[in-house]
Amino acid sequence: MSTCPIDTRVIRPIRFLAGQCQMLDQRLLPAEEVWHSYTTYQEIAEAISTMVVRGAPAIGVAAAIGAWFGARDIETESSWDFYQEFEKICAVLVATRPTAVNLSWALERMKHFAESNLDRSVLELKIGLEYEALAITQEDEKINRMMGQHGEPLLVDGARVLTHCNAGALATAGYGTALGVIRAAVEAGKNISVIADETRPFLQGARLTAWELQRENIPVTLICDNMAGYLMSKGEIDCVIVGADRIAANGDVANKIGTYTVAVLAKEHNIPFYVAAPVSTIDLSLNDGSLIPIEERDEREITHIKDIQLAPKGISVRNPAFDVTPSRLITAIITEHGIVTGDYRAGLDQIVKHR
C-alpha cells in the first residue's frame, strides 16, 4: 500500500489509476485527506474490514475490484482451476463485513460472470472480470443519481432534513443514496438544510456527512445522537432520510446503529421517515429483519477515541454496528427504479424484477 495526493475536484472515494485501486481513508477525515493505493485482493479485504472504505454500496464496489485483482494474479491455464481459485478469493472478501448485502451481491455478480464463461480462456476471463468490476463502479453513481431524481420530490422547499450516519458520496462510488436525494433537491433549486447526527461510535455523521455537505455549501448542523428527539419535539425537523445496508423482503431495514431509535422518534412526532437504497441492497431471501446478520465490532470503538480512553479499563462492552428498523416505521423506500410505500413485500418484489 502507498499514499498519493487527493483529487479535490469531486467526491469519489474509490478510483482506478494505472492498475491500482485508490481509496480515500475515511478513518482520517475530516482532519486528514489521505489516499491509499492497493494492488492485491488481500489489501482490499483489509481496507474493507478496517473501514478505510465503508458504506454498503462502496464496499460492494471495493469488493468487486478486489475480486478482479485476485483474478488477475491467478496463475493457471485451466478455466475450471481458475474458477475454483476465484471462489476462494471471493470467500475471503465476503467475510470482511457480514451485514451489508451489497458486498455479497457484487461478488456473486463477479462469480456469475466467471462461471457463465468457463468456455473462454483464462485471459478472456480476466479481461471480462476487469470490465465487470468497472461496470459495477460506473453503474453505482448512475444508480444514485436516478435515486436522487425519484426521491427529491419528497423534500419540499425549505425542508429541514435529519440524517443518521453517512449515506453520501463517501459511502458509494459517488453522489450518494440518502445524501444523493438531498443533493438532487438542492440541484432542483430547493432550499434544503440538513441536521446530521454525530453517529456514535465511529462518528460517520460528525466526520463524514458534515465534511461532505460543508464542501458543497449545503447548510448542515451537527447534533449529538441523543438530541434528535428534542429537536423533533420543537418542530425543528421536517423529515428523516437514511441509507441502508440490507433490506429484507418485508421492508425491514438494517442500517447504522441508532437508526431504529430515530425511526421510533419520527413515528412519535408524525415525521416522515425515508430510506434511500439501491436495489442491490434488497435481500428477498430474508423474510424479515430478524434474519439479517448484525456485525459486532471491536469494543475499543466504544471505549476509546483514537488513543484517548473514555471508559474504565476492563468494562464490559457491546458494540453492534447496525440495528433493524421495522417496516411499519418507514414512510417510503426510495430506489433507482422508483419509490415503494405501503405493501413493502409486494412493492420490493416488483422493484427487484427491474434488476
N, C-alpha and C positions, 0 to 999 in steps of 0.2 A: 504494500500500500504506500502511496506517495500523496503529497499535497500539491495543490495548484491554485492559482488565483481565482476568485469568484467572478462570475459574469453577472453584473448588476442590472442588466437591461430588462430581464424578465425573470419571474419566479418559476423555475422548473427544477425541482430538487434532484432529478436524475437525468443524466445525459450521456451520450456516446461521444467519444473522441479518440481517434487513432486506435481503435480496437480495445479501448478501455471503457469501463463504466465509472463515471464520476458521480459522486453523491455529496450533497451539502450536509455537513454534520449537524443534525438538528439538536444534538445534545448540547452544543456550544452556543446556540442562538439564545438571546439576541446579542450577547456580548462579543462573540467572535463569529465571523462568517468564513468558514473553512471548508474547502472541497477536498475530498479524498478520491484517489483513483484505485480501482480494483481490476484485477485481471483473472481471478480464479473464482470458481463457484464457492469454494470454502471461505474465501474472504467476504463474498457477498452474504453467505449464510451468517457469518459472524456479524456483519453490519446490520442485518435484519434483527438478529436476536439481541444485540446490544443497543438497538434503537438509534443507530446513526440515521437510518431511514425508518419512518413509521407512518401509520395511516393505511387503512386496508387497501385502497387501490394502488398506492405507491409500493407497498411490499409485494403486491402481485406483479407489478412491473419489474421490480428488482429481482424477484424470483425467476421470472421468465428470462431475464438477462443472465442470471446466474446459471440457469439450465443450459442456455446456449454456450456459455463459456465452458461449462463442464463437457458438453458435447464436442466442442471444438478441440478439446485436449484428449479425447478418447483415441487410442491407437489400436485400430483393428481394421481389417478389410472386409469383415463379415458384418452385414447389416443386422443380422439377428444378435450377434455378440454385442454390437454397438448398442442396440436397443436395451439389452439386459444391463449393460453398464449405465446407460442413460437413466433407467428406472432407479438405480441406486443413488445417482446424483439427485434426482428429484425427491427421493425419500429423505435425504439429508436436508434439503431446502424446506420441504413441507413441515418438518419437525420444529422449525425455528419459532413459529408463533401459531398457537392452536386455534385461536378464536376467529380471526379474520378469514372468511371463506375465499376472498379474492386470491389469496395465496395459493390454495389448492386448486382453485378454478384455473388460474394461469398455468400452473404446472400440468394439470390434466389436459389443457389445450395443447401444450407443447408435446406431451406424451402421445396424444391422439394423432398429431401430425406425423410423428416418427413411426408409430405403429401402423398408420394407414399408408405408409410409403416404404415399407420394408423391401419392396421390389426394386428400389433405387439403390445406387451406390452409396457408400458411406460419405463420400464427398458431397453428393447431392443432398443427403440428409442434413449434413452440417450447414450447408448453404441455406436450405429450406428452413431450418430452425433459427438461423440468424434473421431471416425475413419475418418469421413468425414472432420472434421477440420484438423486433422493430415495429411490427404491426400492432401488437398489444400496447406498446408505448404510445404510438401515434393515435390509436383509437381512443385511448383513455381521455386525452384532452378534448377530443371532439365530442365524446360522450358527455363530459362535464359541461361543455358549452350548450349542448342540447338540453341537458337537465336544467341549466340556468334559464333557458328560454321557456321551458314548461313551468318552472317554479316562480319566476319573478312576478307574474300577475297576482300571486298570493300576498305579496308585500305591497301595501298601499303607500302612497307618497307620505312621507313623514314618519314612517314606521320606526319604532324603537325595538330592535331585534336582539333577543338574548341567544347566545350560542354557548355550547359547552364543548371543551376540548378544542382540537384543531381539525377542521374538515375543509381545509383550504388548498391552495396550490401545493403547499408543502406535503400534504397527505395524499397527493395524486401525482400524475405526470405533468399537471399544470391546470390552472384555473380553479379547481376545487369543486366539491359537492355542495355542502351547506353554504360555504362562503362563495361558491360559484353562483348560487341563486342570488345572494346579496350583491355580488359584482354585476350580475345581469340586470338587477333592479336599478343599480346606480347608473349603468350604461344606458338604461332606458330613460334616464333623466329624473329619476325619483330621488328625493332627499331621504336617505336611509342612514340611521345611526345604529351602532352595534354596542351591546353590553356583553363583555366577554368574561365568563367565569374563569378564574385562575386555573382550575382543574388540577387539584392535588391528586397524587403526589408528584407527578412528573412535570406539572405546570405548563402543559401544552397551550393553554389559553393565555397565560401571562407571557410566556416566552415566544410563542409561535403565532397565534392568532393576532395578538396585539401588534407584533412585528409586521406581519403581512399587511394588515389594514392600515397601519400608520404609513407604510411605504407607499400605499396607493391613495393616501389622503382621504380615506373613508373614516368618518368620525367613530372613535371607539373609546369606550370607558371600561376599565378593568375593575372587577369586583372579586372579593373572596367568594368561594363556593357557597358559604352559608349566608350570603347576603341576598340571594335571588328572591327568596320568599318575601322579605321586607320590601324590596322594590316592587314586586308584583302587588303587594297589598296597598302600595301607594299609587298604583296606576301608572307606573313608570316603564312598564314593559308591555308591548302590544302583541308580540308573538315570540315563539321559540323555534329555532331551526337547528338541527344537529345532523351529523352524518351517521353512519352505521358500519359495523364490522361484519355482521351477519344478520339476515332477516329470515325467520322461519316461515313455513308455509302459511301459518295463520296470521302473519303480520307482527308477531313479537320481534322486537329489535334488540340485538346486543350492540352496545356502544360503550364508550369510556365510562368507567365507574363514576357514579354521580348523576348519570343521565336519568335513571329511574326516579331519583329524588326530584329532579327538575320537572319531570313529566307529572308527578303527583301534585306538585305545587301549581303547575299550569292548569291542571284539571280543576283544582280547588278554586282558582281565580278566574275560571272561564276564559283562559288564554289559549289560542290555537297552538298546537304542538306539531311541528312538521319534521319529517325525516327525509333527507335527500341522499340517495344512494344509487349507484348503477345496478343494472340487472344482474351483473356478476356477483353482487352481494347477496342476492336472494338464494336461499338454500331450501328448495322444495322437498329435499329428502328428510328434513326435520319437521315433524308435525307441529311442534310448538317450541317456545323459547327455553323450556326446561331441559331440552336436549342439547342446547348449544354449549360446547365446552368453554369453560371460563379459565383463562390463563391466570395463574398466581405468580407474581413476580417477587424479586429479591426484597427481603424485609428492609434492607438498607435504604431503599427508596422512601420508606416511611420515617425511619429513624435518623436519617442524615440528609442534609442538602450539601452536595459535594462532600467535603471533608468535615463539615460542621455537624456535630452531634446534637440532635434535638430531643432525644428521649433517653430514659435511663438505660444503661448498658444491661443487656440480658432480658429486656422486657419482651413479653410475648407479642407477636405482630401478625396481623392478617393483611395481605396486600393483593386482593383480587383486582385485576386490571380493567375488568368490564363488569357491567350488570345488564339485566334484561328488562326492557320496558314492555309491559303487556300492550297488545294492540288496542285494547279498549281505551288507552290513554292517548292514542295517536290520532291526530286530526286528518292527516294525509301523508302518504309516502310518495315522494317525487322521484321519478326515474327518467332516463333518457327517452323512454317510449310513452311517457305521459304520467298522469297523477292517479294514484289509487286511493279511494276512500271507501268507507262502508264495509262491504264484504271483502275483507283482505284476502281470504283464501281464494275466492274466485277471481278477484282482480289481479293478484300476483301471478296466478296460474296463467291468465291471459297475457299478461305483460311478458312473462318468460318465453312465451311462444314466439315473440319477436326476436329472440336471441339469435 
